[in-house]
Amino acid sequence: MSGTPSTVRTNSRLIRWIDTRLPLFSFAQDSVLDYPEPRNLSYWWNFGSLAGIMLLIMIGTGVFLAMQYTPNTDLAFDSVERLMRDVNYGWLLRYIHMNGASFFFIIVYIHIFRGVYFGSYKEPRELLWMLGVVILLLMMATAFFGYVLPWGQMSYWGATVITNLFTAIPVVGNPIHTWLLGGFSLGNPTLNRFFSLHYLLPFIIVGVVGLHLIALRQHGSNNPLGIAVKGPQDEIPFHPYYTLKDMFGLGVFLIIFAIFIFEMPNVLGDPANYIQANPLQTPSEIVPEWYLLPFYAILRSIPDKLIGVLAMFGAIFVLFLLPWLDTSRVRSSYFRPIYKWVFWLLVIDVFALGTVGAHRPEGAYIVIGRIATFYYFFHFIILLPLIGWFERPLPLPESISAAVTKKSVAVPAATERRAVS
Amino acid sequence: MTELAHGKPVAGAALSNGHGEASRRDFLTVASGAIAAIGVACVAWPLIDSMNPSADVLAAGAPVDIDLTHVQPGQQIVVLWRSSPIFIVNRTPDLLKTLQDPKDLALLSDPDSSVMQQPAYAQNWHRSIQPQFLVLVGICTHLGCIPGFMPQANSVAPGWLGGYFCPCHGSRYDLAGRVYSGVPAPYNLPVPPYRFTTKTMIRIGENPPDGGDFGLDSIVQI
């Protein structure tokens, strides 16, 4: 590319001068403004950019919160209380950050289920999908470290339970546990390093998001029809069409977000975390943050420690295999008459697991938890490969432009293979 | 080097002799790669080891002395040793009776304490030095919560003989810290090293003179 004159559209000689040496403006022009996107993206496609904006909000508020926070077991709880009472707008920063974590997960879960419904993980976007699962794992780790920082009862006991998961590993489990904590139980060394990691991981997430976007650019966005873009008639430029659509979605989201921050900032949290950590008293019920409940339910549903831990991590790792477990060549569920319903069963199953995770493991919750855990793995490992074999997909439209302009709706099944690939 | 001979050409293949044999270049590539890997490991180890318990944390694990005369019959006290809660229970003859009750033994996953969750001198039906006094590390072997002391019969469920109930995930132990079967916790509650310094004083963190060198590291699962 060296020696190429700048292609940026501008009358400014300064911008042209900079762009010839540092092609930031032409990069933005090619990757955002002029970037061609399928013309039929629905509002379900808003959640990717929304997640990116949420990541920036979290990093932004987090940097300022770190200026007020003290990572010491004697001082942490009080430093958070001081932040809430004495620091100017400290309550606002913390409530944005606290609720932001929850909304970040809501956005990302919708983003994931959108990918599952429209088959966004299928060839050639497997690595794009797998990088997304990596981001989910990093988010969970970051959220876990962050939840420990206020050093409340739920912080302490939640962290005790999560770090003890590692003791399930045979032979090396206990040394790893001690190494992670920097002691024989949760203490000051633990809090200190969790703060360090909580500050580090978001920047690693930014890096993986970068890879996620590079992988996205390689083949472009999937779309509600799940068929490939065939030419310029199927596309529109990102700006102004999707910049505006994203901004509108952002506005709606911020209204909902603001209602939580200003009107019910503690609804999504646990009141026990406003009690300072007490290493000698386990609360009568330990519940993780809501976004981890389905996985927690899987852990508790299996009456064996090692298998329970493996199943919990397996519930996320199975997502890495999703591109190969789903044997159907058709991406979008619009054209998959059986999978379309099975997808909603999975959604119901995940909600059922979440409900079970929020309740004591007694009576019906044990039974529902075990059935839902079984079904979760049954869906991915048995049902998905089988449906791909016996399901007869509906005929796919000829092209995106043909479908959205309704010139022709259906094509013979013979062209289906070409349309999907 | 035979592996190299059959392997794919490595970087600098153009300089290899082209007969599928290892060249000096191949040797240098592998040798410098190996040295670099050792170098990375040498740099990484101080970083990794810095996260292990520091000298002050280890020093905080010094033995503690407890006077048992203050523990009433049927009472449990909790003391801290190595920042872990240590349960000390003064078991009445009635409570001790349940430990040999066949009804209790049938429910246990490891009634004979065969897994080394205790020093050899506590590997007996009462899991202690003296039957009367029980000394346990009060950390559930499932995921580290502190089990509740529930000595009353029928207090947790009908037919409950008295013992420990973990509020987190419902694990159950009897009054010797032996885990019931069918609960998530895999092992009995650990017994720490301890010895009687006088008839009524115990020192947690030291073995009896003839008790071997049992330590927290010897425990299968804390």
Interface residues (C-beta under 8 A of the other chain):
Chain A: W157 T160 V161 T163 N164 L165 T167 N174 T178 W179 L180 G182 G183 F184 S185 G187 P189 R193 P279 L280 Q281 T282 P283 S284 E285 I286 R300 P303 D304 K305 L306 G308 R360 P361 E362
Chain B: I48 M51 N52 P53 S54 V57 G61 V78 L80 R82 S83 S84 P85 I139 H142 L143 G144 C145 I146 G148 C166 P167 C168 H169 G170 G182 V183 P184 A185 P186 L216 Q221 I222
